[in-house]
Amino acid sequence: MKASYIAQFQLAPVPQEASVNVLPDVMCLSAVFTSSMVCIGVAGRPVNICQGDSGGPLSCPRKEDGRRTVYGLASFGNVCMVSESNDVFTRVSKFLPWILKTIRISMSS
């Protein structure tokens, strides 16, 4: 996960990266959580998305060759830099048909 902010909520000079875990959906359930979302967090450590991180990638290495695949896009969280605060990412796979259609339209123009 790329994060734009560092401790004290100052802009980082370069994009930041952190190892995070995909959590069961129930860990992020709220009135707005849907199947098009994925719950992300790190138990006991303040690793969160913050203001300015929206749209940043959540990528995972493929077992076959180690190449990274975009799994999610930063959507929203509760509080920056707070332990036990999980974040919500858009689940890219739910939008793959739309993404492919949009790419085809764009490339044919």
ABEGO torsion letter per residue (X at the ends): XBBABBBGGBBBABBBBBBBBBBBAAAABBAABBAABBBBBBBGBBBBBBBGABGBBBBBBBAAAGBBBBABBBABBABBGBBGBBBBBBBAAAAAAAAAAAAAAAAAX
